[in-house]
């Protein structure tokens, strides 16, 4: 059973209208005096990007916009085809879910880092306690065994 993108969008955005991908020409936007200057958009137009589309996503409280771009020489009918539009909407869902995953992942990593630091701190304190309490006893025991010849000498001067 195959789910369509619209049914997937309905599960993510329960009361949303079906989305459409609307392509706009980039050059007229960069030359429009009513639009604010955008160096990045201007450079994209100079690089040959002729068409752009923005698709919004809203996934578990995370909202955003995915911008798709195409060469100005691209066949607009292929860009507006139903299969391409469904593909772009599905890709937007995937990208939105990955963006949504960013904050919980960061929180999980911080939690794991805190647990590691707590474990490291406890281990360090236990090791220091063993050294402080058992250090003189251990040194005396090793010295006695060395003097008695129980502990082999690793390096001898020849």
MISEKOL-623053 format. One line per 10 residues: their letters; for each residue x, y, z of N, C-alpha, C. Coordinates in steps of 0.2 Angstrom, whole numbers, plus 5000, padded with zeros to 4 digits. Example, Ala and Ser with C-alpha at 12.3 -4.5 7.8 and 13.67 -1.06 7.14 Angstrom:
<pts>
AS = 5066:4972:5039:5062:4978:5039:5066:4984:5039  5064:4989:5035:5068:4995:5036:5064:5000:5039 $
</pts>
This chain:
<pts>
XXXXXXXXXX = 5004:4994:5000:5000:5000:5000:5004:5006:5000  5004:5011:4995:5008:5016:4994:5004:5023:4997  5008:5026:5001:5005:5033:5003:5006:5038:4999  5002:5042:4997:5003:5048:4993:5006:5054:4997  5009:5058:4994:5012:5064:4998:5007:5068:5001  5001:5069:4998:4996:5073:5001:4994:5069:5008  4993:5063:5008:4991:5059:5014:4996:5060:5019  5003:5060:5017:5008:5061:5022:5008:5068:5025  5007:5073:5020:5006:5080:5023:5000:5080:5027  4995:5077:5026:4989:5077:5030:4991:5074:5037 $
XXXXXXXXXX = 4995:5069:5037:4997:5067:5044:5001:5071:5048  5006:5075:5044:5010:5080:5047:5007:5086:5049  5003:5089:5044:4999:5095:5045:4992:5093:5045  4988:5092:5050:4982:5089:5050:4976:5094:5046  4977:5100:5047:4972:5105:5045:4975:5109:5039  4980:5107:5035:4983:5111:5030:4980:5110:5023  4980:5115:5019:4978:5114:5012:4984:5110:5009  4982:5106:5003:4987:5103:4999:4992:5108:4997  4999:5107:4997:5004:5111:4995:5005:5110:4988  5007:5116:4984:5009:5116:4978:5016:5119:4977 $
XXXXXXXXXX = 5020:5117:4972:5027:5120:4971:5026:5125:4966  5027:5131:4968:5026:5137:4963:5033:5140:4961  5035:5139:4955:5041:5141:4953:5041:5149:4951  5046:5152:4953:5047:5160:4951:5053:5161:4947  5053:5166:4943:5059:5168:4940:5063:5172:4944  5070:5171:4944:5074:5174:4949:5076:5181:4947  5078:5182:4941:5080:5188:4938:5075:5194:4939  5069:5193:4938:5064:5198:4939:5064:5200:4947  5065:5195:4951:5064:5197:4958:5070:5201:4960  5076:5199:4957:5082:5203:4959:5082:5210:4956 $
XXXXXXXXXX = 5078:5211:4951:5078:5218:4948:5072:5222:4950  5067:5219:4954:5061:5222:4957:5063:5228:4962  5062:5234:4961:5064:5239:4966:5060:5239:4972  5054:5235:4972:5051:5234:4979:5053:5229:4983  5058:5225:4980:5061:5219:4984:5067:5222:4988  5069:5220:4994:5075:5222:4997:5081:5218:4993  5087:5222:4993:5092:5219:4990:5095:5213:4993  5096:5208:4989:5099:5201:4992:5105:5199:4988  5111:5200:4990:5117:5198:4987:5117:5191:4985  5115:5186:4989:5115:5179:4988:5110:5178:4982 $
XXXXXXXXXX = 5104:5181:4982:5100:5179:4976:5103:5182:4970  5106:5188:4970:5109:5191:4964:5114:5187:4961  5119:5184:4966:5124:5180:4964:5121:5174:4961  5116:5171:4963:5113:5165:4961:5110:5166:4954  5107:5172:4952:5105:5174:4946:5111:5174:4941  5116:5177:4943:5122:5178:4939:5125:5171:4937  5124:5167:4942:5127:5160:4941:5123:5156:4936  5117:5158:4934:5113:5154:4929:5107:5151:4933  5106:5152:4939:5100:5150:4942:5094:5155:4940  5089:5152:4936:5084:5156:4933:5077:5155:4936 $
XXXXXXXXXX = 5076:5149:4940:5070:5148:4943:5071:5146:4950  5066:5147:4954:5067:5145:4961:5060:5144:4964  5059:5139:4969:5053:5138:4972:5055:5137:4979  5050:5139:4984:5051:5138:4991:5045:5134:4993  5046:5128:4997:5041:5124:4999:5042:5124:5007  5036:5126:5010:5036:5126:5018:5035:5119:5021  5038:5119:5027:5037:5112:5030:5035:5114:5038  5031:5110:5041:5030:5111:5048:5029:5104:5050  5034:5102:5054:5035:5095:5057:5036:5095:5064  5031:5093:5068:5032:5092:5075:5034:5099:5078 $
XXXXXXXXXX = 5031:5104:5077:5033:5111:5080:5039:5114:5076  5042:5111:5072:5048:5114:5068:5045:5117:5062  5046:5123:5060:5044:5126:5054:5050:5128:5050  5049:5128:5043:5055:5130:5039:5053:5131:5032  5058:5132:5028:5057:5133:5021:5062:5130:5017  5061:5125:5012:5066:5122:5008:5065:5126:5001  5071:5128:4999:5071:5132:4993:5075:5127:4987  5071:5126:4982:5074:5123:4976:5075:5128:4971  5081:5126:4967:5083:5131:4962:5084:5127:4955  5083:5130:4950:5084:5127:4943:5087:5132:4938 $
XXXXXXXXXX = 5091:5129:4933:5094:5133:4928:5088:5137:4924  5090:5142:4922:5085:5146:4918:5083:5143:4911  5087:5138:4909:5086:5135:4903:5082:5128:4904  5080:5126:4910:5076:5120:4911:5069:5121:4908  5067:5115:4906:5060:5115:4903:5055:5115:4909  5051:5121:4909:5047:5122:4915:5041:5117:4915  5039:5114:4910:5034:5108:4910:5037:5102:4914  5043:5101:4913:5046:5095:4917:5046:5097:4925  5048:5103:4926:5048:5106:4933:5041:5105:4936  5036:5107:4932:5029:5107:4935:5025:5101:4934 $
XXXXXXXXXX = 5029:5096:4932:5025:5089:4931:5023:5087:4938  5018:5083:4938:5015:5080:4944:5020:5076:4948  5024:5072:4944:5029:5067:4947:5034:5071:4950  5037:5076:4947:5042:5080:4950:5039:5084:4956  5033:5087:4955:5030:5090:4961:5030:5086:4967  5027:5080:4966:5026:5075:4972:5033:5073:4975  5038:5073:4970:5045:5071:4973:5048:5077:4977  5047:5083:4975:5049:5089:4979:5046:5090:4985  5039:5088:4985:5035:5089:4992:5038:5083:4996  5039:5077:4994:5041:5072:4998:5048:5073:5001 $
XXXXXXXXXX = 5052:5076:4996:5059:5078:4998:5059:5083:5004  5054:5088:5003:5053:5093:5008:5051:5090:5015  5047:5085:5015:5045:5081:5021:5051:5078:5024  5056:5075:5020:5062:5072:5023:5066:5077:5026  5067:5082:5022:5072:5088:5025:5069:5091:5031  5063:5092:5031:5059:5095:5037:5060:5090:5043  5059:5083:5042:5060:5079:5048:5067:5079:5050  5072:5079:5046:5079:5080:5048:5081:5086:5052  5078:5091:5050:5079:5098:5053:5076:5097:5060  5070:5094:5060:5066:5093:5067:5070:5089:5072 $
XXXXXXXXXX = 5074:5084:5069:5078:5080:5073:5084:5083:5076  5086:5089:5074:5092:5092:5076:5092:5094:5084  5086:5097:5086:5086:5099:5093:5086:5093:5098  5082:5088:5097:5082:5082:5101:5088:5078:5101  5092:5078:5095:5098:5075:5095:5103:5079:5099  5103:5085:5099:5108:5090:5103:5107:5089:5110  5100:5088:5112:5099:5087:5119:5101:5080:5122  5100:5075:5117:5102:5068:5119:5110:5068:5120  5114:5071:5115:5121:5072:5116:5123:5075:5122  5120:5081:5124:5122:5084:5130:5120:5080:5136 $
XXXXXXXXXX = 5115:5076:5136:5113:5072:5142:5119:5066:5142  5121:5063:5136:5126:5058:5136:5132:5061:5139  5134:5067:5137:5140:5070:5139:5140:5071:5146  5135:5073:5149:5134:5074:5156:5135:5068:5160  5132:5062:5157:5133:5056:5161:5140:5053:5160  5143:5054:5155:5150:5053:5154:5155:5056:5159  5154:5063:5159:5158:5067:5164:5156:5065:5171  5150:5063:5173:5149:5061:5180:5152:5054:5181  5152:5050:5176:5156:5043:5177:5163:5044:5178  5166:5049:5173:5173:5050:5174:5175:5053:5180 $
XXXXXXXXXX = 5171:5058:5183:5173:5061:5189:5173:5056:5195  5168:5051:5195:5167:5046:5200:5173:5042:5200  5175:5040:5194:5181:5035:5193:5187:5039:5195  5188:5045:5194:5194:5049:5196:5194:5049:5203  5189:5051:5206:5189:5051:5214:5190:5045:5217  5188:5039:5214:5189:5033:5217:5197:5031:5216  5199:5033:5210:5207:5031:5209:5211:5035:5214  5209:5042:5215:5213:5046:5220:5212:5043:5227  5206:5041:5229:5206:5038:5235:5210:5032:5236  5210:5028:5231:5214:5022:5232:5222:5024:5232 $
XXXXXXXXXX = 5224:5029:5228:5231:5031:5229:5232:5034:5235  5228:5038:5238:5229:5042:5244:5229:5037:5250  5224:5032:5250:5224:5028:5256:5229:5022:5255  5229:5019:5249:5233:5013:5248:5240:5015:5246  5242:5021:5244:5248:5023:5241:5254:5021:5245  5254:5023:5251:5260:5022:5256:5261:5014:5257  5255:5011:5258:5255:5004:5259:5258:5000:5253  5255:5002:5247:5257:4999:5241:5265:5000:5240  5267:5006:5241:5274:5008:5240:5278:5003:5245  5276:5003:5251:5280:4999:5256:5280:4992:5254 $
XXXXXXXXXX = 5275:4989:5251:5274:4982:5249:5279:4981:5243  5278:4985:5238:5283:4984:5232:5290:4985:5234  5292:4990:5239:5299:4990:5241:5301:4984:5244  5297:4981:5249:5299:4975:5252:5300:4969:5247  5295:4969:5243:5296:4963:5238:5302:4964:5233  5304:4970:5231:5309:4972:5227:5316:4970:5231  5316:4972:5238:5322:4971:5242:5323:4964:5243  5317:4960:5243:5318:4953:5244:5319:4949:5237  5319:4953:5232:5320:4950:5225:5314:4947:5222  5308:4948:5224:5302:4945:5222:5300:4948:5215 $
XXXXXXXX = 5301:4955:5215:5299:4958:5209:5305:4958:5204  5304:4956:5198:5310:4956:5193:5312:4963:5191  5319:4963:5190:5321:4970:5188:5320:4970:5180  5317:4975:5178:5316:4976:5170:5322:4978:5166  5326:4983:5169:5331:4985:5166:5338:4985:5170  5343:4982:5167:5349:4981:5171:5354:4985:5167  5359:4988:5170:5364:4992:5167:5369:4986:5165  5372:4986:5159:5377:4981:5157:5383:4985:5156 $
</pts>
